[in-house]
């Protein structure tokens, strides 16, 4: 799944005024966390997404991880801390499900 595809899906489902650079930065946060914490990469090995054609590590079947993080950060940016807390918890749950999937399939 590419950055561009995630951004298209997110923008189609969540109204926002944020530029792609901000959202790509947030995707890079998730990507770095997944690569280091779940997949065991060294920070020196990590290549973070910088643009639309970059491929993200989480497969499409778990793309909700990215969508939830973008939604949570958008709510935080807009100042809705209650919505942020709910979405962040959902993100953490989905990220945990992905981690369990990785452990089962190693």
N, C-alpha and C positions, 0 to 999 in steps of 0.2 A: 504494500500500500504506500502511496506517495504522499508527501506533504500537501501537494496540490489537491489530491482527492479528499483528504481530511478537511482541508480548508473549505472546499466546495460544499461538502456535506454539512459542515458546521454552519457556514453562512446561510445555507438553505433552511436550517432548522432553528437558528438562534439569531434574532435581529441584533446587530452590533455595529458600532461605528469604528471599531478598531482596525488598524492597518494590518496587513499581512505580516509585516516585520515583527510586530508585537506577538501575534499568534504563533509565528514560527519560533520565536524565543521561548514561548511557553511549551511548545512541542519539544524543543531542545531540552528543556528541564526534565520532561517526562522521559525522553529518550536516554538522557544521561543516567537518570535514576535506574531505569530498566537495565541498561547495559552494565552498570557497575554493581547494583544491589542484587539483581536477579540473575543475570547472565555471567557475573563474576569477572567482568573485564576490568583491567586497570584503567584509571583515568587517562593515562598516556595513550591507550589504545582506542579510546572513544572518539568517534567522528560524529559530531552533531549535525543535524540537518540545517542547511542554510537557505534552501530554496525549494521551489515547486516540484522539481523532478527527483529530489532526493527520496530514497526509499527508507521507510521507517521499519524498525525491527519487529514490532508487534504485528502479528498477522491480522488480516482483515476480520477474521472471526472474533477478535478481541479489540477491534478498533474503538469500541465504546470507552476504553481506557482514555484514549486521546480526547474523545468528544466530551467526556465528563470533566476532564481537567480544564479544557478550554472553557466550558460552561462555568465551572467554579471560579476560575480566574476572572472571567468576564463579570460575574456577579460581585466579586471582591473589588474589581476596578470601578464598578458602578456604585459601590458603597452598600450593597445589600448583604450584610454579614450573615443574616439568617439563611438566606438562599445559598450563600457560599458554604456555610457549615454543612448543610444538607448534601450539596453536590460534592463537596470534598470527601465526605464520609462514603458516598456512593463510589467515588473515584478510588478511594483506598480499598474498598471491598472488591471492586473489579480488578484492581491491580493485584490484590491478593489471590484472586481466582486465576489470573494469568500466571503468577508465580507458582501456584500449585500445579497448574498445567505443565509448566516447564520442568518441575521436579518429577512429575509422573512420566514425562517423555524424554528424559535424559538417557 
